[in-house]
Each structure stands twice: as structure tokens, then as C-alpha cells.
Amino acid sequence: MSRLPGRAEHHWLWQEGAACRELGSRLFFHITGEPAPDREARHEAAKEVCALCPVQRDCLRHALEVGEPFGIWGGLTEGERRRLGAAGGERPALSSTA
């Protein structure tokens, strides 16, 4: 290859506006040995952050496009994203504007 590919920050630039940016990953990714009631409470808390996030649609779009297997992305758990894909690819409208 004689030249490098062009810039690609448009693939991740949306993350700069994410409501979770300063919260760390513990709220959005499972903890080994986490009891089910704690997991459910953590999921609800994470989804509350996602519900107020200005880039929620971009986040969900990213997770669906790359097949993100772990964590809460765009307000959906890994299981919810899998079920969404198993339902025949029916996905929420993911326009780039909120």
C-alpha cells in the first residue's frame, strides 16, 4: 500500500459527548460473581444515564454495527441487543440526530 487511509475520528468522535464518559466502566459492564439483584439494579442505573445521554443513538448504533458482546450500550444490555438482532434485524430508527 503506497498511502495511508484517511482520517477516521468520525467513527469515535461521538464518544466525547457521552453522559457516561467520566463515570468509568463498572456501571456498564458486569462484575464477576455479581448477584442477580445487584446486576438488575446496576442495569437500571446505567439505563438512567443512557436515557439522558445526548449520543445514546450513536452509542447504540455503534454497538449494533460492531456486534458489541458485552456491557450496556445505548441503553440496551448485551441480551437485549442479541434479542433485537434475533428478531429479524428490526432495529430502532438510528438517525444521526437525536
Residue, then its C-alpha position, 0 to 999 in steps of 0.5 A: m500500500s503506497r498511502l495511508p487511509g484517511r482520517a477516521e475520528h468520525h467513527w469515535l468522535w461521538q464518544e466525547g459527548a457521552a453522559c457516561r464518559e467520566l463515570g468509568s466502566r463498572l456501571f456498564f459492564h458486569i462484575t464477576g460473581e455479581p448477584a442477580p439483584d445487584r446486576e438488575a439494579r446496576h442495569e437500571a442505573a446505567k439505563e438512567v444515564c443512557a436515557l439522558c445521554p445526548v449520543q445514546r443513538d450513536c452509542l447504540r448504533h455503534a454497538l449494533e454495527v460492531g456486534e458489541p458482546f458485552g456491557i450496556w450500550g445505548g441503553l440496551t444490555e448485551g441480551e437485549r441487543r442479541r434479542l433485537g438482532a434475533a428478531g429479524g434485524e428490526r432495529p430502532a430508527l438510528s438517525s444521526t440526530a437525536 
